[in-house]
Amino acid sequence: MPASRLELLRWQFDLTWSLFEFHLDRLDAEDPLWPPAPLHWTVHPAADGSWVPDWSEEDLDPIPVPTIAWTTWHIGWWWSVTIDHLRGRTPRERREVGWPGDAVQTVEWLRELRKDWVDVLDGLSDADLDAVATFPWQGDPAFTLGHTLAWVNTELTKNVAEIGQLRLVRAAT
């Protein structure tokens, strides 16, 4: 059993990542842009060669089903911004984070984000977990860095399950 709160959060992250690797290793070229439903969110090529995600500032009902491409972009967006906050950098805007463009590049991007995240975790101590969170709660004293790390684990777990389910459904159809 982990000896500290940070070790427990790291163990949970490593467990989630190992489940993600199962799907990342099996992601094929057609998986990311496969439309899982008539109403879906995906990413689109822009004139400059970048990829732009579907987005709405309004709550939608029904909610569009995201593609693997959109979900991997979403991971890259929230994780990049979280790392920016924890490293004391100006956080990127949503529009500044694009999707890499294909399955291979996306897997590489996500694995690089994992390395960056591990570097952040390796620089923390249990005492750091009690600092007031700067993201995603923007300085609310009720939320700590420990909450941020737990949120990252939860958000990643949810996204990994979504990607896994989409990949399995596509393979079965």
VEXDREN-2710 file (C-alpha; in Angstrom, 1 decimal):
% VEXDREN-2710
k/r/px/py/pz
1/MET/0.0/0.0/0.0
2/PRO/1.3/3.5/-0.8
3/ALA/2.8/5.2/2.2
4/SER/1.6/8.8/1.4
5/ARG/-1.2/10.7/-0.2
6/LEU/1.0/11.6/-3.2
7/GLU/2.1/7.9/-3.6
8/LEU/-1.6/6.9/-3.6
9/LEU/-2.5/9.5/-6.3
10/ARG/0.5/8.4/-8.3
11/TRP/-0.4/4.7/-8.0
12/GLN/-4.0/5.6/-9.2
13/PHE/-2.6/7.6/-12.1
14/ASP/-0.2/4.7/-13.1
15/LEU/-3.1/2.2/-13.0
16/THR/-5.3/4.4/-15.2
17/TRP/-2.4/5.0/-17.6
18/SER/-1.7/1.2/-17.9
19/LEU/-5.4/0.7/-18.9
20/PHE/-5.0/3.5/-21.5
21/GLU/-1.9/1.9/-23.0
22/PHE/-4.0/-1.2/-23.8
23/HIS/-6.1/1.0/-26.1
24/LEU/-3.3/3.2/-27.4
25/ASP/-1.4/0.2/-28.5
26/ARG/-4.4/-1.0/-30.5
27/LEU/-5.6/2.3/-32.0
28/ASP/-5.7/2.0/-35.7
29/ALA/-5.6/4.7/-38.4
30/GLU/-9.4/4.7/-38.9
31/ASP/-10.4/4.7/-35.2
32/PRO/-10.0/8.4/-34.3
33/LEU/-12.3/10.0/-36.9
34/TRP/-14.9/7.2/-36.9
35/PRO/-18.4/8.8/-36.3
36/PRO/-20.0/6.8/-33.5
37/ALA/-23.5/8.4/-34.0
38/PRO/-25.3/10.7/-36.4
39/LEU/-24.9/13.5/-33.8
40/HIS/-21.3/13.6/-32.9
41/TRP/-18.4/15.9/-32.2
42/THR/-15.1/15.5/-34.0
43/VAL/-12.1/17.5/-35.3
44/HIS/-11.9/19.1/-38.7
45/PRO/-8.9/20.1/-40.8
46/ALA/-8.5/23.9/-41.1
47/ALA/-7.1/25.8/-44.1
48/ASP/-3.7/26.1/-42.3
49/GLY/-3.3/22.4/-41.9
50/SER/-4.3/22.4/-38.2
51/TRP/-7.2/20.4/-36.8
52/VAL/-10.0/22.2/-35.0
53/PRO/-12.4/20.6/-32.6
54/ASP/-16.2/21.0/-32.5
55/TRP/-17.2/23.2/-29.6
56/SER/-20.2/25.0/-28.1
57/GLU/-20.3/27.4/-25.2
58/GLU/-23.9/26.4/-24.6
59/ASP/-25.1/23.3/-22.9
60/LEU/-26.4/21.0/-25.6
61/ASP/-29.3/18.6/-25.3
62/PRO/-28.8/16.0/-26.6
63/ILE/-25.1/16.0/-26.1
64/PRO/-23.1/15.0/-29.2
65/VAL/-21.2/11.7/-29.0
66/PRO/-17.5/12.5/-29.2
67/THR/-15.2/10.7/-31.6
68/ILE/-11.9/9.3/-30.4
69/ALA/-10.2/12.2/-32.1
70/TRP/-12.3/14.7/-30.2
71/THR/-11.8/12.9/-26.9
72/THR/-8.0/12.7/-27.4
73/TRP/-8.0/16.4/-28.2
74/HIS/-10.0/17.1/-25.1
75/ILE/-7.4/15.1/-23.0
76/GLY/-4.6/17.1/-24.6
77/TRP/-6.4/20.4/-23.9
78/TRP/-7.3/20.0/-20.2
79/TRP/-4.0/18.2/-19.4
80/SER/-1.9/20.9/-21.1
81/VAL/-3.7/23.6/-19.3
82/THR/-3.3/21.8/-16.0
83/ILE/0.4/21.3/-16.5
84/ASP/0.7/25.0/-17.4
85/HIS/-0.9/25.9/-14.1
86/LEU/1.2/23.6/-12.1
87/ARG/4.4/24.8/-13.8
88/GLY/3.5/28.5/-13.2
89/ARG/3.1/29.2/-17.0
90/THR/0.4/31.2/-18.6
91/PRO/-2.3/28.6/-19.4
92/ARG/-3.1/28.0/-23.1
93/GLU/-6.5/28.9/-24.4
94/ARG/-8.7/26.1/-25.8
95/ARG/-8.1/27.4/-29.3
96/GLU/-4.4/27.2/-28.9
97/VAL/-4.5/23.4/-28.4
98/GLY/-5.0/21.5/-31.6
99/TRP/-5.4/17.8/-32.4
100/PRO/-2.1/16.3/-33.9
101/GLY/-3.8/15.0/-37.1
102/ASP/-3.6/11.2/-37.0
103/ALA/-3.6/8.2/-34.7
104/VAL/0.2/7.8/-34.6
105/GLN/0.9/11.4/-33.8
106/THR/-1.9/11.5/-31.3
107/VAL/-0.5/8.5/-29.4
108/GLU/2.9/10.2/-29.3
109/TRP/1.4/13.5/-28.1
110/LEU/-0.5/11.7/-25.3
111/ARG/2.6/9.8/-24.2
112/GLU/4.6/13.1/-24.1
113/LEU/1.9/14.7/-22.0
114/ARG/2.2/11.7/-19.7
115/LYS/5.9/12.3/-19.4
116/ASP/5.3/15.9/-18.6
117/TRP/2.7/15.0/-16.0
118/VAL/5.1/12.5/-14.3
119/ASP/7.7/15.2/-14.2
120/VAL/5.2/17.4/-12.4
121/LEU/4.3/14.7/-10.0
122/ASP/7.9/13.8/-9.3
123/GLY/8.5/17.4/-8.2
124/LEU/5.8/17.4/-5.6
125/SER/5.7/16.4/-2.0
126/ASP/2.8/15.5/0.3
127/ALA/3.0/18.9/1.8
128/ASP/2.4/20.5/-1.7
129/LEU/-1.0/18.7/-1.9
130/ASP/-2.4/21.2/0.7
131/ALA/-1.7/24.3/-1.4
132/VAL/-4.7/26.1/-2.8
133/ALA/-5.5/24.8/-6.4
134/THR/-5.1/27.3/-9.3
135/PHE/-6.9/24.9/-11.6
136/PRO/-9.6/23.9/-12.4
137/TRP/-11.1/25.8/-9.4
138/GLN/-9.2/29.1/-9.9
139/GLY/-8.0/29.7/-6.4
140/ASP/-11.1/28.6/-4.4
141/PRO/-9.5/27.9/-0.9
142/ALA/-11.8/24.8/-0.5
143/PHE/-9.8/23.0/-3.2
144/THR/-6.2/22.0/-3.0
145/LEU/-3.5/20.8/-5.3
146/GLY/-4.4/17.3/-4.0
147/HIS/-7.9/17.9/-5.4
148/THR/-6.4/18.8/-8.8
149/LEU/-4.4/15.6/-8.9
150/ALA/-7.4/13.6/-8.0
151/TRP/-9.4/15.4/-10.7
152/VAL/-6.8/14.6/-13.3
153/ASN/-6.9/10.9/-12.4
154/THR/-10.7/10.9/-12.6
155/GLU/-10.9/12.9/-15.8
156/LEU/-8.3/10.7/-17.4
157/THR/-10.1/7.5/-16.2
158/LYS/-13.4/8.8/-17.7
159/ASN/-11.7/9.7/-21.0
160/VAL/-9.8/6.3/-21.2
161/ALA/-13.1/4.5/-20.7
162/GLU/-14.8/6.6/-23.4
163/ILE/-12.0/5.9/-25.9
164/GLY/-11.9/2.2/-25.0
165/GLN/-15.6/1.9/-25.5
166/LEU/-15.6/3.7/-28.8
167/ARG/-12.7/1.6/-30.1
168/LEU/-14.5/-1.6/-29.1
169/VAL/-17.8/-0.5/-30.6
170/ARG/-16.1/0.4/-33.9
171/ALA/-14.3/-3.0/-34.0
172/ALA/-17.5/-4.8/-33.4
173/THR/-19.5/-3.0/-36.2
END
